[in-house]
Amino acid sequence: MAADPSDMRRSVYLLLIAVAVAIAAAKTVGGENVLEPSRYAAPVTQDGIKGYGSETDRKWPETRPDPVPMFSSNDKSRWATVRALVHDKTYVIGKRTYADPQNPKAYRDEGIVVDPAYRSTDVVLNPETNEFYSSKPPLMATMVAGEYWALRKMFGWNIVHDRWLVIPVIVLTWNVVPFALYLVLIGRLLDGIGKTDFGKLLAFTTAAVGTFLTTFSGTLNNHTPAAFCVLFASYPLLKAILENRDLGPGEYALCGFFAALAATFELPALSFVAAVGVPLLVARTRPAVCYFLPAAVVPIAALYLCNYVALGTLEPVYDKFGGPWYRFEGSHWSKIGTPAAKGLDFNDEPTSVYAFHLSFGHHGWFSLTPVWLVALVGLVVLGIKSAPAVRKLLGSVKGTGWTLEMFAAATLVVSLAVFGFYLTRTQSYNYGGNTSGPRWLFWLIPLWVLAIPTAADWLARSAGGRLLGAGLLGASAFSVFYPAWNPWRSPWLMQLMEYTGWLRY
């Protein structure tokens, strides 16, 4: 007897989950920072020709570096705070002292900040106390430190001596375990959203191996947990929409909590909190006020509390960019306005050029993961159909007052708002630094995955359409797996442009 199509599809889901989670786990437990000769200044050959080196001011180390499972300034900065919190019970990761207070160059740094394994450009210096801190918001590091503290108490592990145990275990719990749950929940939603097996499978395969969440699964970062939280916030709402019912009290609370928690990882995700919360407040004021809002307040309050405990102020350290906290002697950012200000971090290209590269260029949302073109069509089609539902929102409506069309329209609005946010922040024109994709947009990934079936169902009607969908997915997977061992590397498109001389920052 032939298998039911749904049974076959769910079997494929299960196999893809197994493969995707195994890949993410392997990237975590097998991760090691590798020195790549192509990134360093190239020596002159015997015939006087200088070879290719993408960063001509970077010098190859004279001695063997200590092997570490940390990859970039970004995660090293977070791990420094984790170590300081557990070992020293402080957010301070170093101290600067001056031999001559009148000479800013006569200084000596000490603490975690000078440990080669934790050396990072993502640090700030309090000009009043001369104490170093991570430039990253402290809530995430505080949560990670709680896990490290538990591991230290239970097993006696030390992040300095047992880093090959501590770091992979923590990254597994932050990136891999939630990824498995993320895929299970996405599969359930796609079964209700899609109409054809091809559309559902294209979307699910994209979720499993076709996005940069897989690329970043082996390193501690704020982008993967933000994406997971967006999906966890969306799940109860979308399930209620599909079942044509209202949310329960716990579902309202889960939706509010995870939406706000996503915003603590990615500030622009506040737009997602508003996009979800405002329609619920309009259509279902009482439960939204009683359950959604209080739950949303918890992670936001925790973020500000940690910031105050760490820095003595509610103002995020990001707001101090360009000032003495960032531009201290020896800082990476002290190069601004000097001949040393070279490379992507100091990019000053026009906004129109930045917008192109962020969408279709070397760090492009669509050029690196072209499967999003299918999602875009789905979002536009559903967004156009959302107008009647929006007009009914103030009237008598069933369930939550939401429809799938409204959710798609909200995704479009939020995506445009986030894109616009970064176009107005000229200090962010570095595309997130040395990274393999447009990392500031990664938290939008689950929202775009859920939009794929609408257009993919149309592609399923013909062999050519299915071939096109498969090709777009394949090209996306190429970008995802191109940075084989370190996600903090330039995208293949940018490397190609640099190598051929098309572009050089």
C-alpha positions, -999 to 999 in steps of 0.1 A, spaced: 0 0 0 14 34 -9 24 57 19 2 87 27 19 119 13 18 135 47 36 105 62 63 107 35 67 144 39 70 142 77 96 114 73 116 138 51 112 165 78 126 140 104 156 131 82 164 167 74 162 176 111 186 148 119 211 160 92 208 197 100 212 193 138 241 169 133 258 195 110 252 223 136 266 200 164 296 190 143 304 227 136 302 233 174 323 205 188 348 205 159 353 243 158 387 258 161 400 292 150 422 287 119 447 311 105 441 315 68 471 327 48 449 345 23 439 370 50 474 381 58 500 403 42 516 383 14 554 379 12 572 389 -19 583 359 -40 617 352 -54 608 368 -87 596 400 -69 559 394 -73 538 398 -42 511 372 -37 474 377 -28 467 389 7 433 404 15 444 424 45 478 439 38 483 453 73 477 419 90 510 402 100 514 364 102 523 355 139 559 346 146 550 320 172 523 293 173 491 307 187 472 288 215 444 268 199 409 281 208 373 274 199 366 311 197 365 327 163 363 365 163 364 397 183 326 394 185 324 361 204 357 366 223 343 398 238 312 379 251 333 351 265 356 376 283 325 389 301 314 354 309 348 346 324 349 378 344 315 373 359 321 338 371 357 341 381 359 377 393 322 386 399 324 417 378 316 429 343 351 445 341 374 426 318 405 446 322 421 478 336 444 505 322 470 522 343 492 552 333 529 555 341 526 592 332 490 607 335 500 635 312 511 610 284 481 590 270 506 567 253 523 557 285 499 531 296 497 495 307 467 472 302 460 442 324 433 416 329 414 393 305 415 420 278 452 413 272 449 375 271 457 366 235 428 341 235 403 369 243 419 398 225 391 417 208 383 450 191 348 448 206 358 464 239 352 499 254 371 518 281 353 539 307 373 572 306 365 579 343 376 546 358 399 533 331 382 499 332 375 478 301 341 463 293 327 443 264 309 465 239 281 439 237 248 443 257 254 425 290 222 405 293 232 376 270 266 373 286 250 372 320 227 344 310 256 325 295 276 331 327 248 315 346 252 283 326 290 284 330 287 289 367 265 258 369 290 237 348 318 249 371 299 239 402 288 205 389 320 194 371 347 218 382 353 229 347 374 261 341 369 281 309 406 288 307 419 252 311 388 233 300 377 256 272 373 226 248 346 214 272 330 246 285 326 265 252 312 237 230 287 226 257 274 261 261 272 268 224 253 235 219 227 246 244 224 281 229 226 272 192 220 236 185 193 224 210 170 254 202 177 248 165 162 213 168 131 227 184 130 255 159 128 230 130 101 209 147 79 240 152 85 253 117 76 219 102 43 220 121 35 255 108 44 247 72 20 218 72 -8 243 79 5 271 56 15 253 25 -7 236 0 17 213 -19 44 189 -7 70 207 -29 62 241 -13 64 227 22 96 208 15 113 237 -2 106 259 28 116 233 53 148 224 36 156 261 34 151 263 72 173 232 78 203 239 56 196 270 35 201 299 59 229 315 77 216 302 111 235 270 101 266 290 93 267 306 128 257 275 147 292 269 159 299 303 175 284 322 204 264 351 189 232 371 194 218 364 159 208 328 162 190 331 196 172 362 182 159 342 152 148 313 175 129 337 197 111 353 168 99 318 157 90 309 193 70 341 196 53 336 162 44 299 168 14 304 192 0 332 172 2 313 139 -12 281 154 -42 301 167 -46 317 132 -45 283 115 -70 268 140 -92 299 138 -92 305 176 -80 329 202 -47 326 220 -48 312 255 -33 332 285 -1 312 283 2 317 246 -2 354 250 25 354 276 49 332 254 43 354 224 51 386 244 81 371 263 99 357 233 91 387 210 107 410 237 136 386 243 144 387 206 146 425 210 172 422 238 194 403 213 186 425 183 174 460 191 156 465 158 134 435 167 114 460 188 97 466 155 86 429 156 73 434 192 52 463 180 40 446 148 27 417 168 16 435 200 -3 465 185 -28 444 165 -34 421 196 -39 452 218 -64 465 193 -83 433 187 -80 416 221 -72 444 245 -78 427 278 -58 395 274 -30 414 256 -27 438 285 -30 411 311 -7 385 296 12 398 265 25 431 280 37 418 314 56 390 298 72 413 273 83 436 301 104 409 318 133 406 293 134 443 286 136 451 323 163 424 327 183 440 298 183 475 315 190 460 349 221 442 336 232 473 318 228 494 350 247 468 371 275 466 346 280 502 336 261 522 362 238 537 336 207 527 317 222 540 285 234 512 263 271 514 255 263 514 218 250 549 223 286 560 232 300 551 198 323 578 184 331 591 219 359 584 243 345 550 254 353 537 219 381 560 207 407 555 234 445 551 227 452 518 210 415 512 201 405 499 167 381 528 165 407 554 173 418 550 137 387 570 125 399 601 107 435 589 103 453 572 74 451 539 93 413 539 89 412 513 61 390 483 53 354 475 57 351 488 92 357 523 80 336 522 49 321 555 39 304 546 6 271 564 -4 239 551 11 226 540 -23 257 518 -28 254 504 7 217 496 1 226 477 -31 253 456 -15 230 449 15 203 436 -8 218 423 -41 256 429 -37 284 413 -18 265 411 15 231 408 -2 200 393 14 189 381 -20 222 376 -38 237 353 -11 204 335 -3 184 338 -35 157 315 -22 144 346 -4 132 358 -39 105 331 -36 97 343 -1 94 379 -14 68 369 -40 49 351 -13 50 381 11 39 406 -16 10 384 -27 -2 378 8 5 414 18 -18 427 -10 -45 403 2 -43 416 38 -61 449 33 -96 435 40 -84 418 72 -68 450 84 -100 470 78 -119 444 99 -95 446 128 -114 473 146 -147 455 141 -160 422 153 -134 396 144 -129 359 153 -99 344 171 -70 368 175 -81 392 148 -51 381 128 -49 363 94 -20 347 75 -22 376 51 -18 401 80 12 382 93 28 384 59 21 421 57 36 426 91 67 407 80 71 430 50 67 461 72 91 449 98 117 439 72 115 473 55 117 490 89 149 471 98 164 477 64 157 514 67 171 514 102 205 503 90 204 527 60 202 556 85 231 545 107 262 555 88 285 539 115 270 505 105 280 507 69 306 481 76 280 454 70 286 439 104 324 437 99 342 406 88 311 383 84 298 359 59 264 374 54 241 403 64 241 392 100 220 421 113 190 407 92 194 371 104 166 374 130 141 379 101 150 344 87 121 324 103 95 350 91 108 347 55 109 309 57 72 309 65 65 330 34 81 305 10 52 281 5 28 307 -10 50 312 -41 66 277 -40 31 262 -44 28 280 -77 63 268 -87 52 232 -80 28 233 -109 56 227 -135 89 209 -137 106 241 -147 92 259 -116 104 231 -93 138 232 -110 140 270 -104 131 266 -67 157 239 -63 184 260 -80 177 290 -58 179 268 -27 211 252 -39 227 286 -45 216 296 -10 232 265 5 264 273 -13 267 306 5 257 290 38 285 264 37 311 284 19 327 296 51 336 260 61 350 266 96 346 302 105 314 323 100 333 355 107 347 356 72 337 377 41 310 362 18 322 344 -13 309 373 -34 330 398 -17 361 376 -18 355 371 -56 352 409 -61 384 415 -41 404 388 -58 394 400 -93 400 437 -84 363 447 -88 362 461 -54 385 469 -25 376 485 8 
